[in-house]
């Protein structure tokens, strides 16, 4: 099986590549990335096992001609490439639209002219916008940010493949945890960096807003199952582990870093929140329960810091 990972040198792609290369059914992994984040960590440090199975191609998701060439001989496409930048989800609408919407459209067009047999698209629970009630896949998206809007439009492009092959649109919760290609714009990762190195974190709003979360390791487990197995029906699925208030996360951080200080920014504001039911329809087919509590996960994360 030949697997193409768009955005394969990024936060998720680096962890996925490291784990997917160990799968016996996977003969080759093509990492397709434009390196726009200037993150080269996938290529550095410890040598990956069976690294001869990995091929890197530097290319842009908007380059339709190159995509068509790269897809020759590919069996599965895992589309991770995206414009994310969580704190700035409502800034630079054009860039979000170009990459997340039209980039997905170009990729889908190329796949439609190829012999690809399976497609995975990592969307986001941000497509739901905001909700004080627990929501599931039956709730129609109502995104509130440019990022959420662009991911929802990307979903509409990906849906063209739902009737043509096994295809999966995965609305992922906020991802956290260690990767060689770290993202420190996501809330828990940002908190961990600031807590460890500055002993001070900033909380936007009153901190009582809920968010849906999933660890990077759990998400990768889901992706590998979908790539290598054929027991999940085509469809749109939420991928969520738990919902937490921001202040709940802070309480755990205070246990790990007793000297931690925190300040509130615009504490008078009650920011939008999102509650997503962890009992996704996907759990009928994939068991991805978390065997660690948040403190254990963050202590493991802490151990990854070099100083």
C-alpha positions as CSV (number, residue, x, y, z in Angstrom):
1,X,0.0,0.0,0.0
2,X,1.3,3.4,-1.0
3,X,0.2,6.3,1.2
4,X,0.4,10.0,0.4
5,X,0.3,12.4,3.4
6,X,-0.2,16.1,2.5
7,X,1.3,18.3,5.1
8,X,3.3,15.3,6.1
9,X,6.1,17.3,7.7
10,X,3.8,19.2,10.0
11,X,2.6,18.6,13.6
12,X,0.3,15.6,12.9
13,X,2.1,14.4,9.8
14,X,5.4,13.9,11.6
15,X,3.8,11.7,14.2
16,X,1.7,9.8,11.6
17,X,4.8,9.1,9.5
18,X,6.8,7.8,12.4
19,X,4.0,5.4,13.3
20,X,2.7,4.5,9.9
21,X,6.1,3.4,8.6
22,X,5.9,0.5,11.1
23,X,2.8,-0.9,9.5
24,X,3.6,-4.0,7.4
25,X,0.8,-3.3,4.9
26,X,2.4,0.0,4.0
27,X,5.1,-0.3,1.4
28,X,5.8,3.4,0.8
29,X,4.9,6.8,2.4
30,X,5.1,9.9,0.3
31,X,5.4,13.0,2.5
32,X,4.1,16.0,0.5
33,X,4.7,19.4,2.1
34,X,5.6,22.9,1.0
35,X,7.6,23.5,4.3
36,X,5.8,26.9,4.6
37,X,6.2,26.7,8.4
38,X,10.0,26.3,8.0
39,X,9.7,23.2,10.2
40,X,12.4,20.6,9.3
41,X,12.2,18.5,12.4
42,X,10.8,15.5,10.5
43,X,14.2,15.2,8.8
44,X,16.4,15.7,11.9
45,X,17.3,13.8,15.1
46,X,16.9,10.1,15.5
47,X,16.6,8.0,12.3
48,X,13.2,6.6,11.7
49,X,12.9,2.8,11.4
50,X,12.5,1.6,7.9
51,X,13.1,5.1,6.6
52,X,13.8,3.8,3.1
53,X,10.0,3.5,2.8
54,X,9.6,7.3,3.1
55,X,9.9,9.7,0.2
56,X,9.7,13.4,0.6
57,X,8.4,15.7,-2.1
58,X,8.3,19.4,-1.6
59,X,5.2,20.7,-3.2
60,X,2.2,23.0,-2.7
61,X,-1.4,21.8,-2.2
62,X,-2.4,24.4,-4.8
63,X,-0.2,22.9,-7.5
64,X,-2.7,20.8,-9.4
65,X,-0.2,19.7,-12.1
66,X,2.3,18.4,-9.5
67,X,-0.4,16.7,-7.4
68,X,-1.5,14.7,-10.5
69,X,2.0,13.5,-11.0
70,X,2.5,12.6,-7.3
71,X,-0.7,10.6,-7.1
72,X,0.5,8.1,-9.7
73,X,0.6,4.7,-7.9
74,X,-0.9,6.1,-4.7
75,X,-3.5,3.9,-2.9
76,X,-4.5,6.1,0.1
77,X,-4.4,9.9,0.5
78,X,-4.4,11.4,4.0
79,X,-5.0,15.1,3.7
80,X,-3.5,17.0,6.6
81,X,-2.2,20.1,4.9
82,X,-3.9,23.2,6.2
83,X,-3.6,26.8,7.4
84,X,-4.1,26.5,11.1
85,X,-2.7,29.2,13.4
86,X,-5.3,28.8,16.2
87,X,-4.9,32.2,17.9
88,X,-5.4,33.9,14.6
89,X,-8.3,31.9,13.3
90,X,-10.2,35.1,12.4
91,X,-7.3,36.8,10.6
92,X,-6.2,36.6,7.0
93,X,-9.3,35.1,5.5
94,X,-7.8,34.9,2.1
95,X,-4.9,32.6,3.2
96,X,-7.3,30.3,5.0
97,X,-9.6,30.2,2.0
98,X,-6.8,29.5,-0.4
99,X,-5.2,26.6,1.5
100,X,-8.1,25.0,3.4
101,X,-10.8,25.4,0.8
102,X,-9.2,25.7,-2.7
103,X,-6.2,23.5,-1.8
104,X,-8.6,20.8,-0.9
105,X,-10.5,21.4,-4.1
106,X,-7.4,21.0,-6.2
107,X,-6.4,17.8,-4.3
108,X,-9.9,16.3,-4.8
109,X,-9.8,17.1,-8.5
110,X,-6.5,15.4,-8.9
111,X,-7.8,12.3,-7.0
112,X,-10.8,12.1,-9.2
113,X,-8.5,11.6,-12.2
114,X,-6.3,9.1,-10.4
115,X,-6.5,5.5,-9.2
116,X,-6.5,6.4,-5.5
117,X,-8.6,4.0,-3.5
118,X,-9.2,5.7,-0.2
119,X,-9.2,9.3,1.1
120,X,-9.0,10.9,4.6
121,X,-9.6,14.6,5.3
122,X,-8.8,16.1,8.7
123,X,-11.4,18.8,9.3
124,X,-12.1,20.5,12.7
125,X,-14.9,20.7,15.2
126,X,-14.5,24.5,14.7
127,X,-16.9,24.0,11.8
128,X,-19.7,23.8,14.4
129,X,-19.0,27.3,15.6
130,X,-20.1,27.5,19.2
131,X,-22.6,25.6,21.4
132,X,-23.5,25.5,25.1
133,X,-25.2,22.1,24.5
134,X,-23.4,18.8,23.7
135,X,-23.4,18.4,19.9
136,X,-22.8,15.4,17.6
137,X,-22.5,14.7,13.9
138,X,-26.2,15.3,13.4
139,X,-25.7,19.1,14.1
140,X,-25.3,21.1,10.9
141,X,-22.1,23.2,10.9
142,X,-22.3,26.9,11.6
143,X,-18.6,28.1,11.7
144,X,-17.8,31.5,13.3
145,X,-14.2,32.0,12.3
146,X,-12.4,32.3,8.9
147,X,-10.6,29.1,9.8
148,X,-13.8,27.2,10.6
149,X,-15.5,28.5,7.4
150,X,-12.6,27.5,5.3
151,X,-12.5,24.0,6.8
152,X,-16.2,23.6,6.2
153,X,-15.8,24.6,2.6
154,X,-13.0,22.1,2.3
155,X,-15.4,19.5,3.6
156,X,-17.8,20.3,0.8
157,X,-15.1,19.6,-1.7
158,X,-14.1,16.4,0.1
159,X,-17.7,15.2,0.0
160,X,-17.4,14.8,-3.8
161,X,-15.4,11.6,-3.0
162,X,-17.9,10.0,-0.5
163,X,-19.8,8.2,-3.3
164,X,-16.6,7.2,-5.2
165,X,-14.4,5.5,-2.7
166,X,-14.0,4.9,1.0
167,X,-13.7,8.5,2.2
168,X,-13.6,10.0,5.7
169,X,-14.1,13.5,6.8
170,X,-12.8,13.8,10.4
171,X,-13.8,16.7,12.5
172,X,-11.0,16.7,15.0
173,X,-11.0,18.4,18.4
174,X,-8.2,20.6,19.6
175,X,-5.1,18.5,19.4
176,X,-2.4,18.5,22.0
177,X,0.8,16.6,22.9
178,X,4.3,16.1,21.8
179,X,5.5,15.9,18.2
180,X,8.9,16.4,16.7
181,X,7.3,19.1,14.6
182,X,5.6,21.0,17.5
183,X,2.8,23.5,17.3
184,X,2.7,25.9,20.2
185,X,-0.3,27.9,19.0
186,X,-2.8,25.3,20.2
187,X,-4.0,26.1,23.8
188,X,-2.6,23.2,25.8
189,X,0.7,23.1,24.0
190,X,1.0,26.8,24.5
191,X,0.2,26.5,28.2
192,X,2.8,23.8,28.6
193,X,5.6,25.8,26.9
194,X,4.9,29.0,28.9
195,X,4.4,27.1,32.2
196,X,7.7,25.2,31.7
197,X,9.9,28.1,30.6
198,X,8.3,31.2,32.0
199,X,6.2,29.9,34.9
200,X,3.4,32.2,33.7
201,X,0.4,31.6,31.4
202,X,-2.2,34.0,29.9
203,X,-5.8,33.0,30.0
204,X,-8.1,34.8,27.5
205,X,-11.6,35.5,28.9
206,X,-12.7,34.1,32.2
207,X,-11.4,30.6,31.5
208,X,-14.8,29.0,32.0
209,X,-15.3,28.2,28.3
210,X,-15.3,24.6,27.4
211,X,-13.3,23.1,24.5
212,X,-13.2,19.6,23.0
213,X,-9.7,18.0,23.0
214,X,-7.9,14.9,21.8
215,X,-4.2,13.9,22.2
216,X,-2.1,13.6,19.1
217,X,-1.4,10.0,19.9
218,X,-5.1,9.1,20.0
219,X,-5.8,10.9,16.8
220,X,-2.9,9.1,15.0
221,X,-4.3,5.8,16.2
222,X,-7.6,6.7,14.5
223,X,-5.8,7.8,11.3
224,X,-3.7,4.6,11.1
225,X,-6.8,2.4,11.6
226,X,-8.7,4.2,8.8
227,X,-5.7,4.0,6.5
228,X,-4.9,0.3,7.0
229,X,-8.3,-1.2,7.7
230,X,-11.5,-1.5,5.7
231,X,-14.1,-1.9,8.4
232,X,-15.4,1.7,8.8
233,X,-18.2,3.0,6.6
234,X,-17.6,6.1,4.5
235,X,-18.8,9.2,6.2
236,X,-18.3,12.3,8.4
237,X,-17.1,11.7,12.0
238,X,-16.2,13.7,15.0
239,X,-12.9,12.6,16.6
240,X,-13.0,13.8,20.3
241,X,-11.7,12.4,23.5
242,X,-12.9,14.8,26.2
243,X,-14.4,18.3,26.9
244,X,-12.7,20.5,29.5
245,X,-12.9,24.0,30.8
246,X,-9.8,26.0,30.3
247,X,-9.6,26.5,34.0
248,X,-9.6,22.7,34.4
249,X,-6.5,22.5,32.3
250,X,-4.9,25.3,34.4
251,X,-5.7,23.3,37.6
252,X,-3.7,20.3,36.2
253,X,-0.8,22.6,35.2
254,X,-0.7,24.0,38.8
255,X,-0.2,20.5,40.1
256,X,2.7,20.0,37.7
257,X,4.2,23.5,38.2
258,X,3.2,24.6,41.8
259,X,5.0,28.0,41.2
260,X,2.9,28.7,38.2
261,X,1.3,32.2,37.8
262,X,-1.5,33.1,35.5
263,X,-3.1,36.3,34.3
264,X,-6.4,36.9,32.7
265,X,-6.8,38.9,29.5
266,X,-10.2,40.5,29.1
267,X,-11.5,38.5,32.1
268,X,-14.9,40.2,31.8
269,X,-15.5,38.5,28.5
270,X,-17.3,35.2,28.4
271,X,-15.8,33.6,25.3
272,X,-17.7,31.2,23.0
273,X,-17.5,27.6,24.0
274,X,-17.8,24.2,22.3
275,X,-19.0,21.0,23.7
276,X,-18.8,18.0,21.4
277,X,-20.0,14.5,22.4
278,X,-17.0,12.2,22.7
279,X,-19.3,9.2,21.9
280,X,-18.8,9.7,18.2
281,X,-20.3,7.3,15.7
282,X,-16.7,6.4,14.9
283,X,-16.4,4.6,18.2
284,X,-18.6,1.8,16.9
285,X,-15.7,0.8,14.7
286,X,-12.5,2.1,16.4
287,X,-11.7,1.9,20.1
288,X,-9.5,4.9,21.0
289,X,-10.1,5.3,24.7
290,X,-7.4,7.3,26.6
291,X,-5.7,5.2,29.2
292,X,-4.0,8.2,30.8
293,X,-5.5,11.1,32.6
294,X,-4.5,14.7,31.6
295,X,-1.9,15.0,34.3
296,X,-0.1,11.8,33.2
297,X,-0.2,13.0,29.6
298,X,1.3,16.4,30.5
299,X,4.0,14.9,32.7
300,X,5.0,12.8,29.7
301,X,4.9,16.0,27.6
302,X,7.1,17.8,30.2
303,X,9.7,15.0,30.0
304,X,10.2,15.9,26.3
305,X,11.5,19.3,27.0
306,X,15.3,19.3,26.6
307,X,15.9,21.8,29.5
